[in-house]
Amino acid sequence: MKEKKIIENKEKKEKKKLGKRRWVILFLFLVPFLYYLWTGIRYALYEPELSDNFFWVAYHVHSSLSDGLESPEEILSSAQKARISLILLNDHGSPNLLSSKLRMKLKDVYLVGGSEASLPEGRLNFFGAKTFTHFKLPPYPPEAIQDIRDWGGFTVLAYPEDPKNRWNYWEDDLLPDGIEIINASTEFRRLSLGALVKTLLYYPFSPYYFLKNLKRPEFSLQAWDELLRRGKVFGFFASNAHGGFKLGKKLRIKIPSYESSFLLLSLGIRKERKDSLESSVRGGDFFSCVRGAGEPQEFEFYARDNEKIFYPGSDLHSEADLYVKVSSKKYKCKIVLKKDGEKVGEETSGELYLKKIKDGTYRAEVYLLEHPFLPQDVPWIISNPIFKGKLFSVPLVKERKASRMLPLDLSSLRVEKDESSEASYKIFKDCALLDFHLGGKNRSEEEHWCALALRSKIDLSLYEGIYFRGSSDQLLRFWVELRSGKDWYFASLKLNPGRENRVQIPFDRFYRINGGRERPPLKDIDSLFITFNTSNLEPGVSGRLCIREMGFFEEEMDESEGFKDYQENMILFRKVKR
């Protein structure tokens, strides 16, 4: 009996201990869950302040024409729900011709097509182009920007701070039309694991919780101010809307939806610009807004010269006063006024006034001081600049002054091509003619190509770059390739029809295949190619290239700096074996 009681007592004690453990586990689980539920409900009660005083623009939008979930027609419908008046499409491609040519309207919502072009230096967005060529954009950013402007498009540097797609080219000949200051995808990719888990947990309660993760775009703002020293460049908040993401081939998860992306970051335009929304964006007469933190009841930034008013994007060359006004029903605002990137004024009353402004570039930033989501150091609103007394010298594509030319023996070049392409090469007294036709009818993984090739070891260490003099029967871009063993380097050369073209390509403007900008190993080049292929041109394109002279250029030197080596290389190119 005693043994039985002892066993029963032990069992009771074990049950008691087990019961306590269960309560402890339940408590440890229940308290965090109740806290999560309580905070989630608080977040769910948040609604951003609304205003009917502005038109709203969604910039950086992807459709099913690249990796977005919805068609342009469906996106227009989603935009209506988010009170968007203009969509600026940026589907992937270099360019994406289908999306770039689009212009659509659904009731009062307009859509203007564009592309997000992948260059070796990063991503370059554009919209609003009116004409296109049959070749792709070149890798060198100033040339790509000029091509897009020739098409009638507006360019924006994308992802200045992105950990994956960061823009890398900041040389002094860079001058786009715009730059992204905040990009929603960049902010998502910068999340720590803990922040990502929190965002996913609270998203069902409120998509606006994501605003807690925004970081001050310090580098983007500094880069913008540097670009503004060169010319007119406008700032953009990018929604980078895809409508969600795909799991497998069929499952589509609509998180974040187009509507929620549009409500997070937008561009605002004054009501009086109703009939000129696209031209307002092109002219810089808009502001960028973290719209998920609320829409301003009022935001004005302008200069006044007597009765004449100058809005953002304007040039001002007379004496004027500067005004900034902002108001919110819910939150206190801080206005920061900057001139040439430096703070010249700060105010929390909702108004800032600067009398008789001096020459410079002026822009305003607005911060919310007690918002439940948006950090106080992240700008709620940024204006575009007003330019007082500024005379810009527009940067041009850098050209080297060649003091000495080394012509290549054109008869040393040979035609090479794939089986489906055609090419002929003939030498005449005043020029060499290449006629070519690229094989294929549609874009495919198979590359079609033809080239003029010089397969001979070359020491180019004495030279600064390649020069070309010639013409073509149409507007053309082709590749100039230098190869060293398995390492291939390329640059793009553009010819305008109807005239003789003289082009110089410095070696420091070459790009490594599947890599970035990199000067080739000039002492160890084993072949040179002039290439037309379907990585640049459309299949089925035919053309004619007239080469009058091409070769290499260098800076002036005397005999003590290698003139003997120069003479030896000249003999090599004049007498290279066929």
C-alpha positions as semicolon CSV with decimal commas, in nm:
position;residue;x (nm);y (nm);z (nm)
1;M;0,000;0,000;0,000
2;K;0,279;0,238;0,095
3;E;0,454;0,178;-0,234
4;K;0,129;0,245;-0,420
5;K;0,078;0,574;-0,237
6;I;0,437;0,676;-0,303
7;I;0,384;0,609;-0,673
8;E;0,055;0,803;-0,672
9;N;0,220;1,099;-0,495
10;K;0,501;1,100;-0,748
11;E;0,248;1,097;-1,032
12;K;0,059;1,386;-0,872
13;K;0,378;1,585;-0,835
14;E;0,474;1,515;-1,196
15;K;0,129;1,625;-1,315
16;K;0,157;1,939;-1,107
17;K;0,496;2,020;-1,252
18;L;0,369;1,951;-1,603
19;G;0,070;2,175;-1,542
20;K;0,297;2,459;-1,425
21;R;0,518;2,416;-1,730
22;R;0,215;2,436;-1,955
23;W;0,102;2,757;-1,785
24;V;0,452;2,905;-1,815
25;I;0,470;2,810;-2,185
26;L;0,117;2,945;-2,240
27;F;0,210;3,267;-2,060
28;L;0,532;3,308;-2,255
29;F;0,339;3,261;-2,579
30;L;0,026;3,452;-2,481
31;V;0,192;3,774;-2,362
32;P;0,387;3,837;-2,687
33;F;0,083;3,736;-2,891
34;L;-0,143;3,977;-2,699
35;Y;0,119;4,252;-2,739
36;Y;0,140;4,176;-3,111
37;L;-0,240;4,182;-3,137
38;W;-0,269;4,505;-2,938
39;T;-0,002;4,688;-3,141
40;G;-0,139;4,544;-3,466
41;I;-0,487;4,678;-3,387
42;R;-0,334;5,019;-3,313
43;Y;-0,156;5,013;-3,649
44;A;-0,476;4,902;-3,820
45;L;-0,652;5,212;-3,689
46;Y;-0,406;5,436;-3,874
47;E;-0,539;5,609;-4,184
48;P;-0,327;5,858;-4,381
49;E;-0,456;6,210;-4,414
50;L;-0,618;6,274;-4,753
51;S;-0,631;6,586;-4,966
52;D;-0,806;6,677;-5,291
53;N;-0,573;6,967;-5,363
54;F;-0,327;6,784;-5,590
55;F;-0,306;6,544;-5,881
56;W;-0,104;6,233;-5,801
57;V;0,148;6,060;-6,028
58;A;0,281;5,703;-5,998
59;Y;0,639;5,683;-6,121
60;H;0,843;5,361;-6,181
61;V;0,570;5,108;-6,256
62;H;0,617;4,761;-6,408
63;S;0,343;4,581;-6,605
64;S;0,303;4,231;-6,748
65;L;0,510;4,357;-7,043
66;S;0,807;4,273;-6,819
67;D;0,790;4,138;-6,462
68;G;0,474;4,310;-6,334
69;L;0,160;4,110;-6,251
70;E;-0,103;4,314;-6,436
71;S;-0,149;4,445;-6,787
72;P;-0,133;4,821;-6,852
73;E;-0,514;4,821;-6,879
74;E;-0,550;4,657;-6,537
75;I;-0,296;4,897;-6,386
76;L;-0,506;5,191;-6,505
77;S;-0,799;5,047;-6,312
78;S;-0,587;5,005;-5,997
79;A;-0,464;5,362;-6,035
80;Q;-0,820;5,492;-6,029
81;K;-0,873;5,334;-5,687
82;A;-0,557;5,505;-5,559
83;R;-0,666;5,843;-5,706
84;I;-0,371;5,844;-5,945
85;S;-0,399;6,071;-6,252
86;L;-0,080;5,976;-6,438
87;I;0,120;5,650;-6,454
88;L;0,481;5,656;-6,575
89;L;0,559;5,303;-6,690
90;N;0,915;5,164;-6,669
91;D;0,918;4,804;-6,791
92;H;1,250;4,623;-6,821
93;G;1,431;4,640;-7,156
94;S;1,703;4,837;-7,329
95;P;1,457;4,960;-7,443
96;N;1,135;4,763;-7,402
97;L;0,973;4,880;-7,725
98;L;0,626;4,752;-7,639
99;S;0,601;4,943;-7,311
100;S;0,798;5,247;-7,430
101;K;0,556;5,317;-7,715
102;L;0,243;5,297;-7,497
103;R;0,014;5,593;-7,441
104;M;-0,323;5,504;-7,290
105;K;-0,614;5,662;-7,106
106;L;-0,895;5,525;-6,889
107;K;-1,144;5,796;-6,790
108;D;-0,923;6,055;-6,614
109;V;-0,612;5,837;-6,574
110;Y;-0,328;5,864;-6,826
111;L;-0,046;5,617;-6,885
112;V;0,284;5,714;-7,049
113;G;0,516;5,432;-7,152
114;G;0,884;5,390;-7,078
115;S;1,161;5,146;-6,986
116;E;1,404;5,052;-6,712
117;A;1,724;4,995;-6,908
118;S;1,997;4,775;-6,760
119;L;2,341;4,922;-6,827
120;P;2,674;4,793;-6,689
121;E;2,679;5,098;-6,460
122;G;2,328;5,038;-6,322
123;R;1,966;5,105;-6,419
124;L;1,853;5,403;-6,625
125;N;1,480;5,476;-6,642
126;F;1,307;5,679;-6,910
127;F;0,955;5,764;-7,022
128;G;0,776;5,963;-7,289
129;A;0,995;5,879;-7,591
130;K;0,833;5,945;-7,927
131;T;1,069;5,777;-8,175
132;F;1,300;5,477;-8,152
133;T;1,591;5,320;-8,336
134;H;1,646;4,953;-8,420
135;F;1,952;4,934;-8,192
136;K;1,976;4,905;-7,815
137;L;2,117;5,162;-7,575
138;P;2,497;5,184;-7,548
139;P;2,670;5,091;-7,220
140;Y;2,830;5,431;-7,161
141;P;2,576;5,641;-6,958
142;P;2,625;5,986;-7,120
143;E;2,576;5,828;-7,464
144;A;2,269;5,632;-7,347
145;I;2,117;5,950;-7,203
146;Q;2,180;6,135;-7,530
147;D;2,020;5,854;-7,734
148;I;1,707;5,870;-7,516
149;R;1,690;6,248;-7,552
150;D;1,719;6,203;-7,929
151;W;1,410;5,980;-7,902
152;G;1,225;6,254;-7,712
153;G;1,245;6,070;-7,378
154;F;1,306;6,187;-7,021
155;T;1,578;6,003;-6,822
156;V;1,593;5,924;-6,449
157;L;1,885;5,756;-6,266
158;A;1,744;5,464;-6,070
159;Y;1,861;5,302;-5,745
160;P;2,139;5,540;-5,627
161;E;2,155;5,358;-5,291
162;D;2,035;5,009;-5,380
163;P;2,233;4,711;-5,239
164;K;2,163;4,508;-5,556
165;N;2,119;4,748;-5,848
166;R;2,322;5,047;-5,728
167;W;2,405;5,314;-5,987
168;N;2,785;5,337;-6,024
169;Y;2,871;5,610;-6,278
170;W;2,914;5,960;-6,130
171;E;3,173;6,120;-6,363
172;D;3,146;6,491;-6,438
173;D;2,994;6,435;-6,785
174;L;2,684;6,273;-6,630
175;L;2,367;6,483;-6,652
176;P;2,034;6,294;-6,649
177;D;1,696;6,468;-6,633
178;G;1,609;6,319;-6,295
179;I;1,732;6,103;-6,007
180;E;1,546;5,872;-5,770
181;I;1,573;5,995;-5,409
182;I;1,366;5,721;-5,243
183;N;1,286;5,385;-5,408
184;A;1,047;5,144;-5,233
185;S;1,235;4,834;-5,352
186;T;1,567;4,971;-5,231
187;E;1,417;5,024;-4,885
188;F;1,281;4,668;-4,885
189;R;1,616;4,518;-4,988
190;R;1,793;4,708;-4,710
191;L;1,577;4,551;-4,437
192;S;1,753;4,349;-4,169
193;L;1,610;4,003;-4,096
194;G;1,440;4,130;-3,782
195;A;1,284;4,428;-3,961
196;L;1,168;4,203;-4,245
197;V;0,996;3,962;-4,002
198;K;0,824;4,254;-3,824
199;T;0,709;4,404;-4,154
200;L;0,560;4,073;-4,270
201;L;0,389;4,020;-3,930
202;Y;0,229;4,365;-3,926
203;Y;0,148;4,391;-4,298
204;P;-0,196;4,221;-4,250
205;F;-0,286;4,500;-4,006
206;S;-0,146;4,790;-4,209
207;P;0,066;4,817;-4,524
208;Y;0,181;5,155;-4,391
209;Y;0,391;4,984;-4,123
210;F;0,657;4,959;-4,394
211;L;0,720;5,333;-4,352
212;K;0,896;5,260;-4,022
213;N;1,177;5,103;-4,224
214;L;1,253;5,406;-4,442
215;K;1,606;5,541;-4,402
216;R;1,719;5,893;-4,469
217;P;1,842;5,896;-4,834
218;E;2,161;6,082;-4,747
219;F;2,368;5,965;-5,044
220;S;2,087;6,025;-5,296
221;L;2,031;6,379;-5,169
222;Q;2,404;6,456;-5,185
223;A;2,431;6,306;-5,535
224;W;2,130;6,515;-5,644
225;D;2,286;6,836;-5,511
226;E;2,609;6,753;-5,696
227;L;2,418;6,697;-6,022
228;L;2,234;7,027;-5,968
229;R;2,568;7,207;-5,989
230;R;2,588;7,088;-6,351
231;G;2,233;7,148;-6,472
232;K;1,862;7,091;-6,419
233;V;1,795;6,753;-6,257
234;F;1,469;6,672;-6,080
235;G;1,409;6,446;-5,777
236;F;1,169;6,147;-5,778
237;F;1,015;5,915;-5,519
238;A;0,978;5,577;-5,693
239;S;0,701;5,332;-5,603
240;N;0,868;5,056;-5,811
241;A;0,528;4,890;-5,831
242;H;0,504;4,531;-5,961
243;G;0,160;4,446;-5,821
244;G;0,308;4,167;-5,607
245;F;0,519;3,866;-5,699
246;K;0,493;3,524;-5,858
247;L;0,534;3,183;-5,694
248;G;0,594;2,929;-5,966
249;K;0,432;2,970;-6,306
250;K;0,070;3,022;-6,200
251;L;0,046;3,147;-5,840
252;R;0,039;3,527;-5,809
253;I;0,067;3,692;-5,467
254;K;-0,070;4,047;-5,494
255;I;0,136;4,189;-5,206
256;P;0,209;4,475;-5,225
257;S;-0,068;4,549;-5,474
258;Y;-0,044;4,827;-5,729
259;E;-0,295;5,028;-5,529
260;S;-0,099;5,004;-5,202
261;S;0,230;5,088;-5,383
262;F;0,073;5,396;-5,541
263;L;-0,056;5,508;-5,200
264;L;0,289;5,472;-5,045
265;L;0,506;5,699;-5,268
266;S;0,377;5,943;-5,530
267;L;0,449;6,268;-5,710
268;G;0,217;6,564;-5,651
269;I;0,115;6,825;-5,910
270;R;-0,076;7,150;-5,861
271;K;-0,446;7,143;-5,965
272;E;-0,398;7,423;-6,217
273;R;-0,172;7,192;-6,423
274;K;-0,465;6,958;-6,500
275;D;-0,410;6,958;-6,877
276;S;-0,032;6,927;-6,867
277;L;0,059;6,653;-6,621
278;E;0,340;6,497;-6,824
279;S;0,492;6,833;-6,915
280;S;0,476;6,930;-6,545
281;V;0,692;6,629;-6,460
282;R;0,932;6,700;-6,747
283;G;0,960;7,064;-6,638
284;G;1,014;6,983;-6,269
285;D;0,689;7,147;-6,155
286;F;0,600;6,870;-5,908
287;F;0,694;6,750;-5,561
288;S;0,770;6,402;-5,429
289;C;0,571;6,279;-5,130
290;V;0,570;5,983;-4,890
291;R;0,198;5,968;-4,949
292;G;0,148;5,683;-4,705
293;A;0,241;5,926;-4,426
294;G;-0,041;6,155;-4,540
295;E;-0,126;6,397;-4,818
296;P;-0,059;6,766;-4,746
297;Q;-0,355;6,998;-4,732
298;E;-0,126;7,262;-4,874
299;F;0,223;7,266;-5,020
300;E;0,359;7,562;-5,209
301;F;0,714;7,644;-5,310
302;Y;0,764;7,941;-5,539
303;A;0,954;8,266;-5,598
304;R;0,774;8,596;-5,655
305;D;0,900;8,891;-5,854
306;N;0,632;9,158;-5,805
307;E;0,325;8,988;-5,955
308;K;0,513;8,720;-6,145
309;I;0,542;8,374;-5,984
310;F;0,815;8,121;-6,055
311;Y;0,738;7,758;-5,970
312;P;0,985;7,467;-5,931
313;G;1,191;7,401;-6,243
314;S;1,189;7,772;-6,331
315;D;1,482;7,999;-6,415
316;L;1,484;8,330;-6,233
317;H;1,714;8,617;-6,332
318;S;1,559;8,909;-6,145
319;E;1,525;9,009;-5,781
320;A;1,264;8,794;-5,605
321;D;1,142;8,658;-5,271
322;L;1,105;8,288;-5,193
323;Y;0,804;8,127;-5,021
324;V;0,742;7,780;-4,875
325;K;0,405;7,685;-4,724
326;V;0,286;7,349;-4,595
327;S;-0,001;7,231;-4,377
328;S;-0,129;6,906;-4,231
329;K;-0,442;6,856;-4,019
330;K;-0,279;6,588;-3,803
331;Y;0,095;6,653;-3,770
332;K;0,342;6,929;-3,704
333;C;0,575;6,995;-3,997
334;K;0,934;7,115;-4,020
335;I;1,044;7,302;-4,335
336;V;1,411;7,297;-4,431
337;L;1,520;7,527;-4,714
338;K;1,843;7,450;-4,897
339;K;2,057;7,658;-5,131
340;D;2,318;7,471;-5,336
341;G;2,280;7,177;-5,095
342;E;2,337;7,381;-4,776
343;K;2,065;7,469;-4,525
344;V;1,971;7,837;-4,533
345;G;1,643;7,825;-4,342
346;E;1,433;7,614;-4,106
347;E;1,080;7,668;-3,973
348;T;0,811;7,470;-3,786
349;S;0,528;7,723;-3,819
350;G;0,423;7,594;-4,162
351;E;0,560;7,893;-4,353
352;L;0,909;8,002;-4,452
353;Y;0,990;8,328;-4,627
354;L;1,324;8,439;-4,769
355;K;1,355;8,794;-4,897
356;K;1,563;8,897;-5,201
357;I;1,728;8,562;-5,262
358;K;2,082;8,546;-5,395
359;D;2,196;8,347;-5,698
360;G;2,182;7,972;-5,643
361;T;1,973;7,655;-5,662
362;Y;1,693;7,645;-5,403
363;R;1,485;7,346;-5,294
364;A;1,272;7,259;-4,990
365;E;1,239;6,950;-4,770
366;V;0,950;6,891;-4,527
367;Y;0,956;6,655;-4,228
368;L;0,676;6,524;-4,002
369;L;0,776;6,556;-3,636
370;E;0,536;6,317;-3,458
371;H;0,423;6,062;-3,714
372;P;0,352;5,706;-3,587
373;F;0,537;5,546;-3,880
374;L;0,759;5,789;-4,075
375;P;1,098;5,858;-3,905
376;Q;1,162;6,225;-3,832
377;D;1,481;6,235;-4,041
378;V;1,315;6,099;-4,358
379;P;1,172;6,375;-4,581
380;W;0,794;6,359;-4,615
381;I;0,806;6,601;-4,908
382;I;1,086;6,723;-5,133
383;S;1,031;7,004;-5,380
384;N;1,212;7,042;-5,706
385;P;1,451;7,336;-5,738
386;I;1,408;7,695;-5,843
387;F;1,718;7,826;-6,021
388;K;1,815;8,186;-5,947
389;G;2,074;8,341;-6,180
390;K;2,218;8,005;-6,284
391;L;2,396;7,962;-6,617
392;F;2,476;7,596;-6,670
393;S;2,746;7,456;-6,893
394;V;2,594;7,126;-7,000
395;P;2,845;6,838;-6,969
396;L;2,922;6,668;-7,296
397;V;3,045;6,317;-7,368
398;K;3,417;6,335;-7,303
399;E;3,637;6,343;-7,611
400;R;4,014;6,320;-7,618
401;K;4,222;6,549;-7,835
402;A;4,427;6,311;-8,042
403;S;4,766;6,455;-8,128
404;R;4,882;6,153;-8,328
405;M;4,686;5,893;-8,528
406;L;4,798;5,544;-8,619
407;P;4,583;5,421;-8,912
408;L;4,498;5,053;-8,936
409;D;4,558;4,869;-9,263
410;L;4,192;4,813;-9,365
411;S;4,289;4,526;-9,596
412;S;4,396;4,330;-9,288
413;L;4,031;4,296;-9,175
414;R;3,837;3,978;-9,259
415;V;3,465;3,901;-9,255
416;E;3,341;3,653;-8,993
417;K;2,975;3,562;-8,935
418;D;2,728;3,299;-8,823
419;E;2,569;3,066;-9,080
420;S;2,240;3,254;-9,109
421;S;2,389;3,603;-9,159
422;E;2,538;3,750;-9,476
423;A;2,827;3,992;-9,527
424;S;3,065;4,116;-9,794
425;Y;3,371;4,337;-9,757
426;K;3,540;4,525;-10,040
427;I;3,838;4,761;-10,046
428;F;3,819;5,068;-10,271
429;K;4,057;5,358;-10,319
430;D;3,882;5,599;-10,083
431;C;3,702;5,361;-9,846
432;A;3,629;5,004;-9,742
433;L;3,265;4,887;-9,771
434;L;3,093;4,634;-9,547
435;D;2,745;4,521;-9,650
436;F;2,572;4,303;-9,391
437;H;2,244;4,131;-9,318
438;L;2,175;3,978;-8,976
439;G;2,000;3,642;-8,979
440;G;1,689;3,552;-8,780
441;K;1,339;3,693;-8,775
442;N;1,253;3,709;-8,405
443;R;1,440;3,760;-8,081
444;S;1,568;3,430;-7,946
445;E;1,852;3,295;-7,733
446;E;2,047;3,222;-8,051
447;E;2,272;3,512;-8,146
448;H;2,313;3,619;-8,509
449;W;2,618;3,822;-8,598
450;C;2,872;3,935;-8,854
451;A;3,201;4,114;-8,798
452;L;3,519;4,254;-8,943
453;A;3,803;4,087;-8,754
454;L;4,174;4,144;-8,712
455;R;4,321;3,835;-8,550
456;S;4,674;3,941;-8,465
457;K;4,853;4,008;-8,138
458;I;4,865;4,383;-8,072
459;D;5,042;4,596;-7,814
460;L;4,821;4,902;-7,760
461;S;4,985;5,024;-7,440
462;L;5,109;5,343;-7,610
463;Y;4,763;5,454;-7,722
464;E;4,468;5,626;-7,558
465;G;4,188;5,479;-7,767
466;I;4,039;5,389;-8,104
467;Y;3,928;5,638;-8,367
468;F;3,694;5,591;-8,661
469;R;3,618;5,800;-8,970
470;G;3,339;5,688;-9,200
471;S;2,968;5,681;-9,275
472;S;2,667;5,453;-9,297
473;D;2,346;5,428;-9,497
474;Q;2,134;5,461;-9,181
475;L;2,155;5,543;-8,811
476;L;2,369;5,263;-8,667
477;R;2,534;5,148;-8,348
478;F;2,787;4,868;-8,355
479;W;3,037;4,713;-8,115
480;V;3,412;4,765;-8,117
481;E;3,562;4,463;-7,938
482;L;3,909;4,398;-7,801
483;R;3,989;4,044;-7,695
484;S;4,266;3,910;-7,475
485;G;4,239;3,535;-7,441
486;K;3,907;3,457;-7,271
487;D;3,858;3,820;-7,164
488;W;3,651;4,031;-7,404
489;Y;3,599;4,407;-7,386
490;F;3,357;4,622;-7,583
491;A;3,245;4,976;-7,655
492;S;2,961;5,112;-7,867
493;L;3,009;5,336;-8,169
494;K;2,726;5,540;-8,324
495;L;2,709;5,664;-8,684
496;N;2,465;5,921;-8,818
497;P;2,369;5,885;-9,186
498;G;2,414;6,149;-9,452
499;R;2,752;6,276;-9,333
500;E;3,101;6,166;-9,244
501;N;3,138;6,069;-8,880
502;R;3,456;6,119;-8,680
503;V;3,444;5,925;-8,352
504;Q;3,697;5,860;-8,078
505;I;3,655;5,591;-7,811
506;P;3,902;5,611;-7,521
507;F;4,007;5,274;-7,381
508;D;3,875;5,374;-7,039
509;R;3,525;5,378;-7,195
510;F;3,537;5,003;-7,266
511;Y;3,334;4,749;-7,070
512;R;3,419;4,392;-6,991
513;I;3,170;4,138;-7,126
514;N;2,937;4,052;-6,837
515;G;3,119;4,304;-6,621
516;G;3,170;4,671;-6,553
517;R;3,380;4,947;-6,703
518;E;3,740;4,827;-6,724
519;R;4,042;4,934;-6,924
520;P;4,153;4,637;-7,141
521;P;4,499;4,479;-7,090
522;L;4,647;4,684;-7,373
523;K;4,981;4,504;-7,386
524;D;4,814;4,172;-7,453
525;I;4,537;4,217;-7,712
526;D;4,510;3,925;-7,955
527;S;4,219;4,040;-8,176
528;L;4,000;4,333;-8,272
529;F;3,640;4,309;-8,398
530;I;3,389;4,548;-8,554
531;T;3,068;4,359;-8,473
532;F;2,702;4,380;-8,568
533;N;2,486;4,134;-8,372
534;T;2,141;4,071;-8,229
535;S;2,247;4,166;-7,878
536;N;2,240;4,520;-8,015
537;L;2,038;4,519;-8,339
538;E;1,711;4,356;-8,434
539;P;1,727;4,027;-8,632
540;G;1,690;4,079;-9,007
541;V;1,853;4,424;-9,010
542;S;2,063;4,507;-9,316
543;G;2,308;4,791;-9,356
544;R;2,618;4,933;-9,517
545;L;2,926;5,065;-9,343
546;C;3,182;5,281;-9,523
547;I;3,517;5,294;-9,341
548;R;3,746;5,570;-9,462
549;E;3,997;5,535;-9,184
550;M;4,026;5,375;-8,844
551;G;4,305;5,306;-8,603
552;F;4,444;5,425;-8,272
553;F;4,523;5,765;-8,124
554;E;4,766;5,875;-7,860
555;E;4,886;6,185;-7,682
556;E;5,186;6,367;-7,823
557;M;5,525;6,224;-7,730
558;D;5,888;6,279;-7,818
559;E;6,154;6,020;-7,897
560;S;6,252;5,986;-7,531
561;E;5,895;5,878;-7,450
562;G;5,877;5,583;-7,682
563;F;5,885;5,710;-8,039
564;K;6,082;5,401;-8,141
565;D;5,805;5,175;-8,006
566;Y;5,552;5,385;-8,196
567;Q;5,739;5,330;-8,524
568;E;5,762;4,955;-8,467
569;N;5,387;4,931;-8,402
570;M;5,317;5,135;-8,713
571;I;5,511;4,880;-8,921
572;L;5,305;4,600;-8,760
573;F;4,975;4,756;-8,863
574;R;5,085;4,852;-9,211
575;K;5,227;4,509;-9,293
576;V;5,011;4,271;-9,089
577;K;4,970;3,935;-9,266
578;R;4,639;3,860;-9,432
